[in-house]
Amino acid sequence: MSIRDIMTVLFKHKGKILLVFIAITTAISGGTFLLTPVYEAKSSLLVKLWKEDSSRLGIGTGNSGTNLMLSQDELANTEIQVLTSRELAEKVITTMGLQAIYPDLALRGAKNANPIAVAVDSFGKSLKVSGVRKSNVISVSFQHRDPKIAAGALNLLVDAFKEKHLLLHSDPQSSFIGTQLESFQNKLRDSERSLQEFQQANRVFSLEEQRSLLLRQRTDLDTSYKTARNSISENSNKISALRAQMHNVANSKGRYTNTERDKIITDAKSKLLELQLKEQELRRKYTESNRLVVNARREVELVNQFLKEQEEGIAGKVKTGNPVYQNLEIELFKAEGELNAQSAKAEALRVQLRQLDNEIAALDLNENKVQNLKREIAINEKNYQTYADRQEEARISDAMNKLKLSNISVIQAAAVPTRPIKPNNRLNVMLGIFLGIIASLTVAYLSESMAQTFSDPESIENYLELPVLLTIPDKEV
């Protein structure tokens, strides 16, 4: 459809378009001016953070800004719930009077079983409470047909809210806090006294210094013990070497001087040889059982036994006049004495080391006990300080309640509004004009679409699919 066709349709149905436009615009504009105006009173409140609120909501327990923002939102939502409670709305309606704030409900009071409840519902619908993002500010607004009643009702609601806030935040358990404070104070004293008695009983005063001293003593004793063990090992090796040398010297006959015992042994060997020769001669002459052979054999055995005893006695005793063996024996005596002394010293050092280890272990146990006692003191002290702070807050809260103070501050009290928020006459007139234009154009289009005639030659050509040869105007000029 071309612009010419559109203009043709508009001029063809200009009467309908004008009629519909005037009707709709007049209806909307007239309805707007006939509506009862509604005024909105606004107020804003500042909710300050008390230590009491911080302890309840967890504000300040973390270093994150997100935690703080969430805590502020929780605090604002809590106060919003109090502001929008039915109790406060009913108190405002009762104070101002149902006839003043909702006269229509007062006139229909006989028909309603509970007009106050209906009025509270209407009050809640007209009340808007919201928290300002990322702040402790609460925005409150109330709508009413009377601007003075709107401002008065909102200010009265804020006053009732402040009283309710004081009542909710008052501490009814001050006596309980005092009892708990005294209990934790006694526990703190008992734990401090237990620590002092334990330190005195176990002689535990400066754990670090005592541990350093014991470790230093153990290091010195351990060094001495290892030195003694090395000396024992050296003396043992020395004694073994001396005994080996003495054995070699004792077995070396060239280093000894002959004595009477050596002569006796030489004579005994000569006698043994004679007896053996005699025994052989007798055995050639007589039998083995002959008395002479038996006696000769017995004499040989006696001489052999005598020689053996004499040689063993000579091997087990130092030969006189041998200074090497005597010097070795003196060194052996000294080494054995040194070994015995070092062994006794090592044993004494080992006992002392065991005692020091036991003392260090006992010191560790005592340290654990001291740490537990100190931890108990810290816990009791923290609990005591917490309840002391709560008692101080309760005292301040009681004093503020007596003075009617609160952590709720009115940033802006509700003022009597001068202009209604609805209806918006200018907006509604513009909306009526817009809807009138749309509706009139729609009527023109529908009229043209539903018509049973052709308004131009092109429509006939399209419908018949034949060319138009001649057009006759409806009226000649």
PyMOL commands that set and color helices and strands:
alter all, ss='L'
color gray80, all
select helices_A, chain A and resi 3-12+14-34+51-57+65-83+86-96+98-101+103-107+115-126+147-169+174-202+207-251+253-255+260-285+291-315+323-402+425-450+457-464
alter helices_A, ss='H'
color red, helices_A
select strands_A, chain A and resi 39-47+127-131+137-144+408-412
alter strands_A, ss='S'
color yellow, strands_A
deselect
rebuild
show_as cartoon
